[in-house]
């Protein structure tokens, strides 16, 4: 198994890592691996809905200005606020 050293953990990330280790009853190393697998969408329970993945990479840079205008026009009705629902 390969080894990898990580440096530069900010306090918030360190706390989250330690909390995960405590909650899961595992070592810090195992907790880090668990969180990285989840973040990469490789968890045993299937892809995480919050995983940072590459599912949309093929769309990056593909839309033309005309495509953008069409999409924005198509979703414009979704931007309307029904005032009756907010009373």
C-alpha positions as CSV (number, residue, x, y, z in Angstrom):
1,X,0.0,0.0,0.0
2,X,1.3,3.4,-0.9
3,X,1.9,6.1,1.8
4,X,1.0,9.7,1.4
5,X,1.8,12.5,3.9
6,X,-0.6,15.4,4.1
7,X,0.3,18.7,5.7
8,X,-1.4,22.0,6.3
9,X,-4.6,20.9,8.1
10,X,-6.5,23.9,9.3
11,X,-8.1,23.6,12.7
12,X,-11.6,23.1,11.3
13,X,-10.5,20.2,9.1
14,X,-8.5,18.6,12.0
15,X,-11.6,18.8,14.3
16,X,-13.8,17.2,11.6
17,X,-11.2,14.5,11.1
18,X,-10.9,13.8,14.8
19,X,-14.7,13.8,15.2
20,X,-15.1,11.3,12.4
21,X,-12.5,9.0,14.0
22,X,-14.2,9.2,17.3
23,X,-17.7,8.7,15.9
24,X,-16.6,5.8,13.7
25,X,-14.3,4.3,16.3
26,X,-11.4,4.2,14.0
27,X,-7.8,5.7,13.8
28,X,-7.1,9.1,12.4
29,X,-5.5,7.4,9.4
30,X,-8.6,5.3,8.8
31,X,-10.9,8.3,9.3
32,X,-8.9,10.3,6.7
33,X,-9.1,7.4,4.2
34,X,-12.8,7.1,4.9
35,X,-13.5,10.8,4.3
36,X,-11.3,10.9,1.2
37,X,-13.1,7.9,-0.3
38,X,-16.5,9.5,0.5
39,X,-15.4,12.8,-1.0
40,X,-14.2,11.1,-4.2
41,X,-17.5,9.2,-4.5
42,X,-15.9,5.9,-3.7
43,X,-17.7,5.0,-0.5
44,X,-19.0,1.5,0.0
45,X,-22.6,2.8,0.0
46,X,-22.2,4.1,-3.5
47,X,-21.6,7.6,-4.8
48,X,-22.2,10.3,-2.3
49,X,-24.7,12.9,-3.3
50,X,-22.2,15.5,-2.1
51,X,-19.1,13.9,-3.7
52,X,-16.8,16.1,-5.7
53,X,-16.6,14.2,-8.9
54,X,-16.2,14.6,-12.6
55,X,-19.8,13.9,-13.8
56,X,-20.2,17.3,-15.3
57,X,-16.7,17.7,-16.7
58,X,-17.8,17.0,-20.3
59,X,-20.0,20.1,-20.1
60,X,-17.4,22.5,-19.0
61,X,-16.7,25.0,-21.8
62,X,-19.2,23.4,-24.2
63,X,-22.0,25.9,-24.1
64,X,-22.1,28.7,-26.6
65,X,-23.5,32.1,-25.7
66,X,-26.6,31.1,-27.6
67,X,-26.9,27.9,-25.5
68,X,-26.7,29.9,-22.4
69,X,-29.4,32.4,-23.5
70,X,-31.7,29.4,-24.3
71,X,-31.2,27.7,-21.0
72,X,-31.7,31.0,-19.1
73,X,-34.8,31.7,-21.0
74,X,-36.1,28.2,-20.4
75,X,-35.6,28.4,-16.6
76,X,-36.8,32.0,-16.3
77,X,-40.3,30.9,-15.1
78,X,-38.6,29.1,-12.2
79,X,-37.3,32.5,-11.0
80,X,-40.8,33.9,-10.5
81,X,-41.9,34.3,-6.9
82,X,-45.5,33.4,-6.0
83,X,-46.2,36.1,-3.4
84,X,-49.2,34.2,-2.1
85,X,-46.9,31.4,-0.9
86,X,-44.8,33.9,1.2
87,X,-47.6,35.4,3.2
